[in-house]
Amino acid sequence: MSAPPPEPASPPPLLGSCWSCRVLAGGALLLSAGYVYLAARRTMRLGGPTSMGTVAQIVFASGLAAWGVVVITDPVGKSQKKIER
């Protein structure tokens, strides 16, 4: 009997287990989200009309913030059970 072929290895995560890399990249995304959000709020605070562009900026800022949280928490692969042999 021959041994079964080895399973293909899954590619390593982009930032791996480098905690400082994840915090730096996620923090940068969170800061950029804050900057985009404050730029949109500045227009509304000065009495400008709430246009679709302003709404798009706020939605984009929330997307950046969510992306930053995902990079920091690194949920990929944590929900799968690891099989030990």
QUITA-V669612 format. One line per field, one symbol per residue. ss: DSSP state (h for helix, s for strand, l for the rest). phi: phi as a letter, one per 30 degrees, with the letter a starting at -180 (. if undefined). psi: psi as a letter, one per 40 degrees, with the letter a starting at -180 (. if undefined). A space follows every 10 residues. Layout:
ss=???
phi=???
psi=???
//
This chain:
ss=llllllllll llllllllhh hhhhhhhhhh hhhhhhhhhh hhhhhlllll lhhhhhhhhh hhhhhhhhhh hhhlllllll lllll
phi=.cdddddddd ddeechcddd dddddddddd dddddddddd ddddddjddd cddddddddd dddddddddd dddhddiddc dcccb
psi=hiiiiiihhi iiideafgdd dddddddddd dddddddddd dddddeeiih iddddddddd dddddddddd dddgeheeei hhhh.
//
